[in-house]
Amino acid sequence: VICRNTKRLFVSEASKMSISDPFNPVNLIAVGTTNKCKLAAVKVTLEEWGVLGTGELDEPAMQGYKVPSEISEQPMSLEETYKGAMNRARNAYTKAKADGQDSAILAFGIESGLNFTPDGRAYDLCVCSAYDGMSFNQGMSCAFEIPPAVLRHIQESGMDLSQASNASGLSSNPELGEAEGIIGILSRGRVTRFDYTKQAVAMALMLLENSELYPRESCSKVRKVRLRADKTDSLEQDLVTPLRARAKASSTSAITSDALRAEGDRKDCTARLVAAARSRCGTAFDLPLASLVAAFGSGDPAADSFYLDCTHTVDADGRRSVTVESAGVAEVLGDSPLAACIGRMILEHDGVTTAKLYTERAKGQTSLAASLANGSRPSAQSLAAAAAVKAAEVSSKDPFVVESDGSGDESSVKRRRNK
């Protein structure tokens, strides 16, 4: 835990938030990194915004989590950088929830990456994503051009920015990414990585405090709460955003949003498991923690899995093991032919993003490959239908009918059908 101080979120002069606010404040700041520079930037920015460092008893704690960005080590576009920041925020939120945090959580994801201009120059910038379980808000830092000598090592050798800075002779610090950064070297210490990370965090917070000005699709709507019945000025109505206070548990919009997100994560888990079941047992594959938790629960014995006949355990290091028995296998795999072939699935997960799947054949199945092959053979009904279609095609090419001669003789005469 980085800090444990206390204050309700975003109680500012402008917001005039009442002390008797009916919504719960954020209780945990979850940051999707263990990078000291990034953690310090989040902490200091939140202190400057009055979220941390006040000494009050209800201020949120702050925790850094080692989570995957689910993108390349060196993002090479604004889109990839943007996605990485959102993935880190979402995965930090999910991991905090999986660790048993039932209180309101605000998660931050921070990612730096390159953005190329039409003339081929590469600019580095930082994206910060803030996620409260319902919506994402992003902020960005200033951008600066990467020297061509450094860029060459990134493009030709696949290095990240810190490695390329050392390879080009610009730096000799292997921990440059947690120190002043290449921006600190180029600016002679006037602007450091800490500074530009703070900028991105602050811009994300600015959007969250003014979310009524930034309507977004698929995000929770801004809810206006009248603090006192005698107030008529619209400025004295407190704007309750997802950041400032989670919607009440009974909020229909929150329930709907959570349900849709969980359904999407479960579908993602199913698709990945079906693909893994077709591969060799024990082959590593990507499975986001959020998808696993949505399908099989957090691993807490008191929390139910979405599927039947499943057991989910978590060890002291955060590694997870899920066992799905026969009835659960059919439910998990759904319409896939694999559901009839597999009697048990054992899923091992590293607690971050990598999983391995082991399967056991169902009773009466000789092998998974043979079962799938038999399942793909056409049925008698489909064979009969195909034969009928073929006969119709032959008949159309030879348009004759057979008529009796009326005398009981077996001989017959062919004549053309009338067109």
C-alpha positions, 0 to 999 in steps of 0.5 A: 500500500503506497499511502493510507490517508483520508478524504472524500473524493473531489470535495472542492469549492466549486462542487460544494459537496455536502458532508451528508452526501448519500453516495459512498466515496471511493475507498481504494485507488488501484494503479495498474503498475508497480513503476515507482515513477508512475505511482509517485505521479499518481500520488502527488497529483491526487494530493494536489487535487485534494484526494489524498494527503489530507489526514481525514479518516475516510480518505482512500488507500492507494495500491499498485498492482502488477497487471498486463497492458495486453499490448506490445512492450513498446506501443507504436501508435496512439491507438495502441497506447490508448488501449494499453492504458485502458487495459491496465486500468481495467485489469487493476480494477479487476485484480482489486476486486478479485483480492476481495475489495468490495468497496468503491474503487477508482483504477488508473492505467498509465501507458507511454507510447509513440505516435507517428506524424505524416512526415514520419517523425515519432513523438512519445506521449503518456496516456492515463485512463481512469476507470471506476468500473462503469466508464473510462476517462482518458488524459494525455501529456505533452508530446516530444519527438524521439531522436532518429538515432533512438528511433532506429533501435526501436524499429530495427531491433524491437527495443523499448524506448529505455533500451533504445536510449541506452543502445544509442548512447543517450543514457547508461541508466538501465532503470531510465523508465523509472527515473527521469526518462528520455524526456528528462535527458532531452530537456536537461531536467526541465521536464521529467517523466514524472512531470509528464505522467502527472500531466496525463493523470491531471487531464484524466481527473479534469474530465472526471470532475467535468463529466457533464460536459463530456457525454459519452456513449456506453458510459454511466450518465451524470446524475444530479443530486439536489443537496438541499430542498431550498436550493434553486441555483443549478450551480448548487446542485451537486454533479455526482459522477462515477468517479466522485461516488459510485451509483447506489447498489440499486441503481438500474443503470449501474446494474445494467452496465455491470451485467453487460460488461460481465456478459461480454467478459464471459463470452470472451472467456468461452471463445478462448477456452474453445480455442484452447480445447482444440489445441494440445493440452497445457499450451499457454494462451492469453486469458484476461483475468477479468474474463476468468473472474466473470465466468468462474467468480473471484475464487472466494468460497462465498462467491458463486461461479456463473457456471455449475459444477465449478471449483475455483481456488487461489493460492498465496501468490495469486495463481488460480486453478479452476476445475469444471466437471461434466455438466459445467463443461457443457454449459461453459462450451455451449454449442461447441461439439467439444462439449460432448467430448470433454468430461472435465476441464482444469484451467490454470491461470497465473493471476495476470493474463496467461492460462493453460487448459487441461482436458479429460475425455468424457466417458465412452469417448475414445479420443477427442480427435475421433469424437470431433471427426464422428461429430462432423459426419453427415447424418442419414437424413442429410444424406437422403436430402442430398440424394434427392437433390442429385436425382432432381438434377439428373431428371432435369437433364433427361426430361422423359417420363415412362407410360404404360401401353395400357395392356398390362405389358411391362414394356414402356414408351418414352415421350418428352414432357410438355414444356 
